[in-house]
């Protein structure tokens, strides 16, 4: 009896899910010195028709991305621009799905969105979802993903389907990215390598020419003076010093005639940063500014980056609404009868200009009330029909009765004037009034 009680009190063993990443032989990135030759070899191996392999190229990506602060910053900036947007799950009934919205806005949802966006930067991303009651996801190392062959290999240098995992046969493995896409980091790697070498040259320039050079000349036959001067230099600091006999002809070709302040190296570094900024963000002025830049130029660059942001948001929404991801969500008990949609963000300056155009158009042709709600981001009330009928009734009651005497004295008016006079206020008029008040407050 005691034995049975003891057995019942023993903790149950926790079953560890059989993940494919547990069968992979993961190797740390190669941190050896990289140059343009390494980049070229990596691209050749990755583009091989029969045995494509991205290991060397991804090791290079790891190296340049982790060691270049500017590149890391602009990549994270592009990802954060999408992560900071409000994303909701709208059910087919039109209501917001709270469970799905809470999930996609939480830590796991942000992780999934990040990996989707990283497929643009790296060329591919892989995730494995753990079987269980709650959604849980882990990343699959990119060096093991062979999108050209449609497999995930146990060894990073593997390429064949034998003894490996076929992506299409695994319902809880999701690989995002085009088959032959090597990512935006391919265009940045060359500039990152040149920039790293230029920084080394600039550091050497500062080390050599950042301190004054002490030059002492002595009589070649006066050895005693030479020893005393050497002792003097040794005891007077560690900056660069030279002892030369007076009979020697000495001239230091330091290169400062054309590069007196190191702008040669700094100019190349900035050129590399600008090239990487254009590759990742599509512009330069939203991250760093040039001497010749102004408000108009920065505004134009911001518009260009906004177009990239819209493209990224559309890409993420398409991936989240894909059949693959929805089937994974369904296995966790989440609703799939709906769509993931980003909230519409309104630009006040653009809305103000659009309101003027819409006002003119609505005076020429009828415009539906739903257009005003959707365009200007105003939530439509649930009892919309009731409120509209009440508003129309109040307007009819406020309208004064016509006076027969006044009608006789008034001059006849054309049909257009009568139409404008008899036109009743609609929801559009109230929308315009609220928008006008809002813009007046913002201008003040």
URHU-V707669 format. One record per pair of residues at least 12 apart in sequence whose ideal C-beta (glycine too) atoms are under 10 Angstrom apart, sorted by the first residue. I is the first residue (numbers start at 1). GAP is how many residues later the second one is. D is the distance in Angstrom with one decimal. If there is no record, write none. Layout:
BEGIN
I|GAP|D, I|GAP|D
END
This chain:
BEGIN
16|114|9.8, 17|111|9.2, 17|112|9.8, 17|113|5.0, 17|114|5.7, 17|115|7.2, 17|119|8.7, 17|121|9.7, 17|155|9.4, 18|112|9.9, 18|113|8.7, 19|109|5.9, 19|110|9.8, 19|111|6.9, 19|112|9.3, 19|119|6.9, 19|121|9.3, 19|153|9.2, 19|154|9.7, 20|106|9.7, 20|108|6.2, 20|118|9.9, 20|120|7.4, 20|124|9.1, 20|132|6.4, 20|134|8.6, 20|144|9.5, 20|145|5.3, 20|150|7.1, 20|152|9.2, 20|153|6.8, 21|105|9.3, 21|107|6.2, 21|117|6.2, 21|118|8.2, 21|119|6.0, 21|120|7.4, 21|123|8.5, 21|131|8.9, 21|152|9.8, 22|106|10.0, 22|116|10.0, 23|121|10.0, 23|129|9.5, 23|131|5.7, 23|140|10.0, 23|141|9.5, 23|142|8.1, 24|116|7.9, 24|117|6.5, 24|119|9.3, 24|120|5.4, 24|128|7.7, 24|129|8.0, 24|130|5.6, 24|131|8.1, 24|132|8.2, 24|134|9.9, 24|140|9.8, 24|141|9.1, 25|116|9.8, 25|119|8.6, 25|128|9.4, 25|129|6.1, 25|130|5.5, 25|131|7.3, 25|132|9.9, 25|133|9.4, 26|115|5.5, 26|117|8.3, 26|118|7.8, 26|130|7.9, 27|28|8.7, 27|32|9.4, 27|114|8.8, 27|116|7.7, 27|117|9.8, 27|128|8.9, 27|129|5.9, 27|130|9.4, 28|31|9.3, 28|34|9.1, 29|26|9.5, 29|29|7.6, 29|30|4.8, 29|31|8.9, 29|32|8.7, 29|33|4.0, 29|34|6.8, 29|37|8.4, 29|114|8.4, 30|25|8.4, 30|26|7.7, 30|28|9.6, 30|29|4.2, 30|30|8.4, 30|32|8.3, 30|33|7.8, 31|28|8.1, 31|31|8.2, 31|32|6.4, 31|35|9.1, 31|36|9.2, 32|27|8.6, 32|31|8.6, 33|30|9.1, 33|163|9.6, 34|22|9.6, 34|25|8.2, 34|26|5.4, 34|29|5.5, 34|30|7.4, 34|33|9.5, 34|155|8.5, 34|158|9.1, 34|159|6.3, 34|162|8.4, 35|25|9.8, 35|158|6.3, 35|159|9.8, 35|161|9.5, 35|162|8.2, 36|153|9.1, 36|154|6.6, 36|157|6.0, 36|158|8.0, 36|161|9.5, 37|156|9.9, 38|18|7.1, 38|19|9.1, 38|21|8.7, 38|22|6.0, 38|25|9.1, 38|151|9.2, 38|155|8.2, 39|17|9.0, 39|18|7.8, 39|21|6.0, 39|22|9.9, 39|25|9.1, 39|147|8.5, 39|150|5.3, 39|151|6.2, 39|153|9.5, 39|154|6.5, 40|150|9.4, 41|15|6.2, 41|16|8.7, 41|19|9.4, 42|12|7.7, 42|13|8.3, 42|14|4.0, 42|15|3.4, 42|16|8.0, 42|17|7.7, 42|18|5.4, 42|19|8.8, 42|140|9.1, 42|144|9.0, 42|147|8.4, 43|13|9.0, 43|14|6.4, 43|17|9.4, 43|139|7.2, 43|143|7.1, 43|146|9.1, 44|12|9.1, 44|13|9.3, 45|12|7.0, 45|112|9.9, 46|12|8.6, 46|77|8.7, 46|102|9.0, 46|134|9.1, 46|136|5.9, 46|140|8.7, 47|101|9.4, 47|133|7.9, 47|135|7.9, 48|100|8.9, 48|111|9.0, 49|99|8.7, 50|98|9.7, 50|109|8.4, 51|95|9.7, 51|97|9.5, 51|98|9.2, 51|106|9.5, 51|107|10.0, 51|108|5.0, 51|109|9.0, 52|94|6.9, 52|95|8.7, 52|96|4.6, 52|97|7.4, 52|107|7.1, 52|127|9.7, 52|128|8.7, 53|90|8.7, 53|93|7.8, 53|95|9.5, 53|100|9.5, 53|103|8.3, 53|104|6.3, 53|105|8.8, 53|106|6.4, 54|68|9.1, 54|69|7.6, 54|70|8.2, 54|88|7.3, 54|89|6.6, 54|90|9.8, 54|91|8.1, 54|92|8.0, 54|93|8.9, 54|94|9.1, 54|102|9.2, 54|128|7.4, 54|129|9.5, 55|87|9.5, 55|88|5.0, 55|89|9.1, 55|100|9.8, 55|101|5.1, 55|102|6.1, 56|87|9.4, 56|101|9.8, 57|65|9.7, 57|66|8.9, 57|86|9.3, 57|125|6.8, 57|126|9.0, 57|128|8.7, 57|129|7.5, 57|132|8.3, 58|64|7.3, 58|65|8.8, 58|66|9.5, 58|83|9.0, 58|84|5.6, 58|85|5.2, 58|87|9.6, 58|98|8.9, 58|124|9.5, 58|125|9.2, 58|127|9.0, 59|84|7.7, 59|97|9.6, 60|125|8.5, 60|126|9.4, 60|129|5.9, 60|132|9.1, 60|133|8.4, 61|60|8.6, 61|61|6.5, 61|62|9.0, 61|81|8.6, 61|121|9.2, 61|122|7.4, 61|124|4.7, 61|125|8.2, 61|127|8.9, 61|128|6.9, 61|131|9.6, 62|60|9.8, 62|80|9.4, 62|81|9.3, 62|123|9.6, 63|126|9.0, 63|129|8.6, 63|130|9.2, 63|133|9.3, 64|121|7.2, 64|124|7.0, 64|125|5.4, 64|126|9.4, 64|127|9.0, 64|128|3.9, 64|129|6.9, 64|131|9.0, 64|132|7.8, 64|212|9.5, 65|56|8.4, 65|57|9.1, 65|120|6.7, 65|123|8.4, 65|124|9.1, 65|127|8.1, 67|125|7.9, 67|129|7.0, 68|120|8.4, 68|121|9.8, 68|123|9.1, 68|124|4.9, 68|125|9.6, 68|127|6.9, 68|128|7.3, 68|131|9.6, 68|204|9.1, 68|205|9.1, 68|208|8.0, 70|118|9.8, 70|121|9.9, 70|122|8.8, 70|125|8.1, 70|199|9.1, 70|200|9.9, 70|202|8.5, 70|203|5.1, 70|204|10.0, 70|206|6.7, 70|207|7.9, 70|210|9.9, 70|217|8.2, 70|218|8.4, 71|114|8.2, 71|117|5.9, 71|118|9.3, 71|120|8.5, 71|121|5.8, 71|124|8.8, 71|201|9.5, 71|202|8.5, 71|205|5.5, 71|206|9.2, 71|208|9.4, 71|209|7.6, 73|204|9.7, 73|207|9.6, 73|214|7.4, 74|114|8.9, 74|199|8.8, 74|202|6.6, 74|203|5.7, 74|204|9.8, 74|205|8.7, 74|206|4.6, 74|207|5.6, 74|210|9.8, 74|212|9.4, 74|213|5.9, 74|214|9.6, 75|42|9.3, 75|43|8.5, 75|45|9.8, 75|46|5.8, 75|47|9.8, 75|109|8.3, 75|110|8.2, 75|113|8.6, 75|201|9.2, 75|205|5.9, 75|206|9.2, 76|38|9.7, 76|204|9.9, 77|200|9.6, 77|203|8.0, 77|204|6.9, 77|209|8.4, 77|210|6.9, 77|228|9.2, 78|39|7.2, 78|42|8.2, 78|43|7.8, 78|106|9.0, 78|202|5.7, 78|203|6.1, 78|204|9.3, 78|227|8.6, 78|230|7.4, 78|231|8.2, 78|234|7.1, 79|31|9.7, 79|34|8.3, 79|35|5.9, 79|36|10.0, 79|37|9.7, 79|38|4.9, 79|39|7.4, 79|41|9.3, 79|42|8.1, 79|233|8.5, 80|34|9.5, 80|37|9.7, 81|36|9.4, 81|200|9.0, 81|205|10.0, 81|224|7.9, 81|225|9.1, 81|227|8.4, 81|228|5.1, 81|231|7.2, 81|232|8.8, 82|28|10.0, 82|31|6.6, 82|32|8.9, 82|34|8.9, 82|35|6.0, 82|226|10.0, 82|227|6.8, 82|230|5.0, 82|231|5.8, 82|233|8.9, 82|234|6.0, 82|235|10.0, 82|260|8.8, 83|22|9.9, 83|26|9.6, 83|27|5.8, 83|30|6.2, 83|31|6.9, 83|34|8.2, 83|233|9.5, 85|28|9.6, 85|224|8.2, 85|227|9.4, 85|228|6.2, 85|231|9.0, 85|257|5.4, 85|258|7.1, 85|260|7.3, 86|15|9.3, 86|19|8.0, 86|255|9.7, 86|256|6.8, 86|257|4.0, 86|258|9.4, 86|259|8.2, 87|13|9.8, 87|14|7.5, 87|17|5.5, 87|18|6.6, 87|22|7.8, 87|23|9.8, 87|26|7.8, 87|226|8.6, 87|229|8.0, 87|230|7.9, 87|233|8.0, 87|253|6.1, 87|254|7.4, 87|255|5.4, 87|256|7.5, 88|12|8.3, 88|13|4.9, 88|16|8.1, 88|17|8.4, 88|250|9.4, 88|251|9.4, 88|252|7.3, 88|253|5.8, 88|254|7.8, 88|255|6.5, 89|12|4.9, 89|13|9.1, 89|14|8.4, 89|15|6.7, 89|16|9.7, 89|231|8.8, 89|232|9.6, 89|240|9.4, 89|245|8.5, 89|246|7.5, 89|247|9.5, 89|248|9.9, 89|249|5.4, 89|250|7.3, 89|251|5.4, 89|252|7.7, 90|248|5.4, 90|249|5.6, 90|250|7.9, 90|251|5.1, 91|244|6.6, 91|245|9.9, 91|246|6.0, 91|247|4.0, 91|248|8.5, 92|243|9.5, 92|245|5.0, 92|246|5.6, 92|247|8.2, 93|244|8.3, 93|245|8.3, 94|244|9.3, 95|243|8.8, 96|242|9.0, 96|245|9.6, 97|237|8.2, 97|238|5.5, 97|239|9.7, 97|240|8.6, 97|241|5.5, 97|242|9.6, 97|243|9.3, 98|237|9.9, 99|230|9.8, 99|233|9.9, 99|234|8.5, 99|235|6.1, 99|236|6.9, 100|220|9.6, 100|229|7.2, 100|234|5.5, 100|235|6.1, 100|236|8.7, 100|238|7.2, 100|239|10.0, 100|240|7.5, 101|237|9.9, 101|239|8.7, 103|31|9.6, 103|32|6.4, 103|226|8.1, 103|229|8.6, 103|231|6.8, 104|212|9.9, 104|216|7.1, 104|225|9.5, 104|230|9.7, 104|236|6.5, 106|29|9.3, 108|21|9.8, 108|26|8.8, 108|27|5.6, 108|28|7.2, 108|29|6.1, 109|26|8.7, 109|28|9.7, 109|211|8.9, 109|231|9.7, 111|16|8.4, 111|26|6.4, 111|27|9.3, 111|28|8.2, 112|13|9.7, 112|15|6.8, 112|17|9.4, 112|23|9.0, 112|25|6.4, 112|62|8.7, 112|64|9.6, 112|204|9.2, 112|207|8.8, 112|208|7.8, 112|213|8.1, 112|216|9.8, 113|199|9.8, 113|200|10.0, 113|203|5.7, 113|206|8.7, 113|207|7.8, 114|25|9.6, 114|202|9.9, 115|12|5.7, 115|22|8.4, 115|24|6.5, 115|25|9.5, 115|59|8.8, 115|61|7.0, 115|62|10.0, 115|204|9.7, 116|58|9.3, 116|60|5.4, 116|61|9.2, 116|196|9.1, 116|199|7.3, 116|200|5.4, 116|201|9.9, 116|202|9.5, 116|203|5.0, 116|204|7.8, 116|209|9.3, 117|59|9.3, 117|195|6.3, 117|196|10.0, 117|198|7.9, 117|199|6.7, 117|202|9.5, 118|21|9.3, 118|24|8.8, 118|58|8.6, 118|59|9.0, 118|65|8.6, 118|67|9.9, 119|23|9.4, 119|28|9.9, 119|56|8.6, 119|57|4.3, 119|58|3.9, 119|59|8.3, 119|62|8.0, 119|64|7.8, 119|196|8.9, 119|200|8.6, 120|56|9.2, 120|57|8.1, 120|58|9.6, 120|61|8.3, 120|63|7.0, 120|64|6.3, 120|65|9.8, 120|160|9.4, 120|188|9.9, 120|191|9.3, 120|192|7.3, 120|195|7.3, 120|196|9.9, 121|62|5.5, 121|63|5.3, 121|64|5.8, 121|65|10.0, 121|67|9.1, 121|159|7.6, 122|20|6.0, 122|23|9.9, 122|55|7.7, 122|59|9.0, 122|60|8.4, 122|61|4.4, 122|62|8.3, 122|63|6.3, 122|64|9.5, 123|19|8.2, 123|22|9.5, 123|24|7.9, 123|54|5.6, 123|55|7.5, 123|56|9.5, 123|57|8.6, 123|58|4.5, 123|59|4.7, 123|60|3.4, 123|61|8.4, 123|62|7.9, 123|63|7.7, 124|16|9.6, 124|18|6.1, 124|21|5.5, 124|22|9.3, 124|23|5.2, 124|51|6.5, 124|52|7.0, 124|53|3.5, 124|54|8.0, 124|55|8.7, 124|57|7.2, 124|58|9.0, 124|59|7.7, 125|14|7.6, 125|15|8.2, 125|17|7.1, 125|20|8.2, 125|49|8.7, 125|50|7.3, 125|51|4.9, 125|52|6.1, 125|58|9.8, 126|12|9.7, 126|13|6.9, 126|14|3.4, 126|15|7.9, 126|16|6.8, 126|18|8.0, 126|19|4.9, 126|21|9.1, 126|26|6.9, 126|41|8.2, 126|47|6.9, 126|48|7.2, 126|49|4.6, 126|50|7.6, 126|51|8.6, 127|12|6.1, 127|13|6.5, 127|45|9.1, 127|46|7.4, 127|47|4.9, 127|48|7.9, 127|49|7.9, 127|198|9.6, 127|201|9.2, 128|12|5.7, 128|24|9.1, 128|37|9.9, 128|42|7.9, 128|44|6.2, 128|45|5.2, 128|46|7.8, 128|47|9.8, 129|41|9.9, 129|42|8.9, 129|43|4.4, 129|44|7.8, 129|45|7.2, 129|196|9.5, 129|199|5.4, 129|200|9.3, 129|202|7.9, 129|203|8.1, 130|42|7.7, 130|202|10.0, 131|40|9.8, 131|41|6.6, 131|200|7.9, 131|201|9.4, 132|199|9.7, 132|200|8.0, 133|199|7.4, 133|200|7.7, 134|198|7.1, 134|199|9.4, 135|193|8.3, 135|194|7.6, 135|196|9.2, 135|197|4.9, 135|198|9.3, 135|199|7.7, 136|196|9.1, 137|35|9.2, 137|37|8.6, 137|191|9.0, 140|12|6.3, 140|25|9.6, 140|27|9.8, 140|33|7.1, 140|34|9.1, 140|35|7.6, 141|15|7.5, 142|14|9.5, 142|33|9.8, 142|35|9.3, 142|41|9.5, 143|12|9.7, 143|13|4.3, 143|14|8.7, 144|12|5.6, 144|13|9.7, 144|14|7.9, 144|20|8.8, 144|21|9.0, 145|20|10.0, 145|22|8.0, 145|28|9.7, 145|30|6.1, 145|32|8.4, 146|12|7.7, 146|13|6.1, 146|14|9.2, 146|15|9.3, 146|18|8.3, 146|21|8.9, 146|29|9.8, 146|33|9.8, 147|20|8.1, 147|28|6.6, 147|29|9.7, 147|30|6.2, 147|31|7.6, 147|32|4.8, 147|33|7.8, 147|34|8.1, 148|31|5.7, 148|32|6.8, 149|12|6.7, 149|15|8.7, 149|17|9.1, 149|18|9.1, 149|30|9.3, 150|15|9.9, 150|16|6.4, 150|17|5.1, 150|18|6.3, 150|19|9.5, 150|25|8.6, 150|29|8.2, 151|13|4.8, 151|14|6.2, 151|15|5.7, 151|16|6.4, 151|17|9.5, 151|18|9.7, 152|12|6.5, 152|13|4.4, 152|14|8.2, 152|15|6.3, 152|18|8.1, 152|21|7.2, 152|23|7.8, 153|12|7.8, 171|153|8.6, 171|156|7.0, 171|157|7.5, 171|160|7.8, 172|155|9.5, 172|156|6.5, 172|159|7.6, 173|151|9.5, 173|155|9.5, 174|145|8.9, 174|148|8.8, 174|150|5.8, 174|151|6.6, 174|153|9.8, 174|154|6.7, 175|149|9.2, 176|139|9.4, 176|140|9.9, 176|143|6.1, 176|146|9.1, 176|148|9.2, 176|149|9.3, 184|92|9.3, 184|95|5.7, 184|96|5.9, 185|91|9.5, 185|94|8.7, 185|95|8.8, 186|93|9.1, 187|88|8.1, 187|89|8.1, 187|91|9.1, 187|92|4.4, 187|93|8.7, 188|84|9.1, 188|87|7.8, 188|88|4.6, 188|89|9.4, 188|90|9.8, 188|91|5.2, 188|92|6.8, 189|87|9.4, 189|90|10.0, 190|82|8.8, 190|85|8.5, 190|86|9.6, 191|77|9.8, 191|78|9.8, 191|80|8.1, 191|81|4.1, 191|82|7.9, 191|83|8.9, 191|84|4.7, 191|85|5.2, 191|86|9.8, 191|88|8.0, 192|80|7.2, 192|81|9.7, 192|83|9.7, 192|84|6.9, 193|79|9.0, 194|74|7.1, 194|75|9.0, 194|77|8.8, 194|78|5.6, 194|81|9.3, 195|73|7.6, 195|74|5.6, 195|75|9.4, 195|76|8.8, 195|77|3.9, 195|78|7.2, 195|80|9.3, 195|81|8.2, 196|73|9.7, 196|76|9.1, 197|68|9.9, 197|71|9.3, 198|66|9.1, 198|67|5.3, 198|68|8.6, 198|69|9.3, 198|70|4.8, 198|71|5.4, 198|73|9.4, 198|74|7.3, 199|66|7.8, 199|67|9.9, 199|69|9.6, 199|70|6.7, 199|73|9.7, 200|65|9.4, 201|61|9.4, 201|63|8.8, 201|64|5.5, 201|67|8.8, 201|68|9.8, 202|60|6.1, 202|62|8.8, 202|63|3.8, 202|64|6.9, 202|66|8.9, 202|67|7.2, 203|62|9.1, 204|61|9.4, 205|49|9.5, 205|50|8.3, 205|51|9.4, 205|54|7.7, 205|56|9.9, 205|57|5.4, 205|59|8.6, 205|60|6.3, 206|56|7.0, 206|59|9.3, 207|33|9.2, 208|32|7.2, 208|46|7.7, 208|47|9.5, 209|31|9.1, 209|43|9.9, 209|45|6.1, 209|46|8.4, 209|47|6.5, 209|50|9.3, 209|51|9.0, 209|52|9.8, 209|53|8.1, 210|29|9.4, 210|30|9.9, 210|52|9.1, 211|26|8.9, 211|27|9.1, 211|28|4.4, 211|29|6.4, 212|27|6.7, 212|28|8.0, 212|29|9.9, 213|26|7.6, 213|27|4.8, 213|28|7.3, 213|29|6.7, 213|39|6.9, 213|41|8.4, 214|18|9.8, 214|19|6.6, 214|22|7.8, 214|23|8.2, 214|25|6.5, 214|26|7.0, 214|27|4.2, 214|28|7.1, 214|29|9.2, 215|25|9.3, 215|26|7.6, 215|27|4.9, 215|28|8.1, 215|29|6.6, 215|35|7.3, 215|37|8.3, 216|13|5.2, 216|14|8.7, 216|16|7.9, 216|17|6.7, 216|25|7.3, 216|26|7.2, 216|27|5.2, 216|28|7.4, 217|12|9.1, 217|25|9.1, 217|26|7.8, 217|27|5.2, 217|28|6.9, 217|29|4.8, 217|30|9.2, 217|31|8.0, 217|33|8.2, 218|12|9.2, 218|25|6.6, 218|26|7.8, 218|27|6.3, 218|28|6.7, 219|26|7.1, 219|27|5.9, 219|28|8.3, 220|24|9.5, 220|25|3.8, 220|26|6.9, 220|27|5.3, 220|28|8.1, 221|24|8.8, 221|26|9.4, 222|23|9.3, 222|24|9.6, 226|17|6.9, 226|19|8.4, 229|12|9.7, 229|14|6.2, 230|13|6.3, 270|14|9.5, 270|18|8.1, 270|20|8.4, 273|14|8.5, 273|15|6.8, 274|13|9.5, 274|14|7.9, 274|16|8.2, 277|24|9.7, 277|28|10.0, 278|23|9.9, 278|26|9.6, 280|25|10.0, 280|28|9.0, 281|20|8.6, 281|23|8.4, 281|24|5.5, 281|27|6.8, 281|28|9.6, 282|19|8.1, 282|22|5.0, 282|23|5.7, 282|24|9.5, 282|25|7.4, 282|26|4.9, 282|27|9.6, 282|29|9.7, 283|14|9.5, 283|15|9.0, 283|17|8.3, 283|18|3.7, 283|19|7.7, 283|20|9.0, 283|21|4.9, 283|22|5.5, 283|25|8.7, 284|13|9.6, 284|14|9.8, 284|17|6.9, 285|12|5.8, 285|13|4.5, 285|14|8.8, 285|15|8.1, 285|16|3.9, 285|17|7.6, 285|19|9.2, 285|20|9.1, 286|12|7.2, 286|13|10.0, 286|15|5.4, 286|16|5.6, 286|17|10.0, 286|18|8.5, 286|19|5.2, 286|20|9.5, 287|14|9.3, 287|18|9.2, 289|12|9.8, 306|39|10.0, 306|41|8.9, 309|36|9.9, 310|32|9.4, 313|28|10.0, 313|29|5.2, 314|28|8.7, 316|24|8.3, 316|26|8.2, 317|22|8.0, 317|23|5.6, 317|24|6.8, 317|25|6.3, 318|22|9.3, 319|21|9.2, 320|19|8.7, 320|20|4.2, 320|21|9.6, 321|15|9.6, 321|17|9.0, 321|18|5.5, 321|19|5.5, 321|20|8.8, 323|13|9.4, 325|15|9.0, 326|12|9.3, 326|13|9.5, 326|14|9.3, 343|34|8.6, 344|30|8.0, 344|31|9.2, 344|32|9.8, 344|33|5.8, 345|32|8.3, 346|29|9.0, 346|30|7.1, 346|31|4.9, 346|32|9.9, 348|87|9.8, 348|90|8.3, 348|91|7.2, 348|94|6.2, 348|95|9.8, 349|90|9.8, 349|93|9.8, 351|24|8.0, 351|25|6.4, 351|26|8.5, 351|84|7.4, 351|87|9.3, 351|88|8.1, 352|83|8.3, 352|84|9.6, 352|86|9.7, 352|87|5.6, 352|90|9.0, 352|91|9.3, 354|21|7.0, 354|22|8.5, 355|17|9.7, 355|20|8.9, 355|21|7.7, 355|76|9.2, 355|77|7.0, 355|80|5.9, 355|81|8.1, 355|84|8.0, 358|13|8.0, 358|14|7.8, 358|17|7.2, 358|18|8.9, 358|70|8.7, 358|73|9.6, 358|74|8.6, 358|77|9.9, 359|69|9.0, 359|73|6.8, 362|64|9.6, 362|66|6.3, 362|67|9.8, 362|70|9.0, 363|57|8.9, 363|60|9.7, 366|60|10.0, 366|62|9.9, 367|59|9.6, 367|61|6.8, 368|59|9.8, 368|60|9.2, 369|15|8.1, 369|19|7.8, 369|57|7.0, 369|58|4.7, 369|59|6.6, 369|62|8.4, 370|14|9.6, 370|57|9.6, 371|57|8.7, 371|60|9.9, 372|54|9.4, 372|55|6.8, 372|56|5.5, 372|57|9.9, 372|58|9.2, 372|59|4.6, 372|60|8.2, 372|63|9.1, 373|54|8.2, 373|58|7.8, 375|56|9.2, 376|55|6.4, 376|56|9.3, 376|58|8.9, 376|59|6.2, 376|62|9.6, 378|49|9.4, 378|52|9.7, 378|53|6.3, 378|56|7.7, 378|57|8.6, 380|47|9.2, 381|46|10.0, 384|43|8.2, 387|40|8.5, 388|38|7.9, 388|39|6.2, 388|42|10.0, 391|33|9.1, 391|34|7.2, 391|35|8.2, 391|36|7.6, 391|38|9.6, 391|39|7.7, 392|32|6.5, 392|33|8.2, 392|34|8.1, 392|35|9.9, 394|31|9.4, 395|29|5.4, 395|30|5.5, 395|31|9.3, 395|34|9.8, 396|28|7.7, 398|27|9.9, 399|23|9.3, 399|25|8.4
END
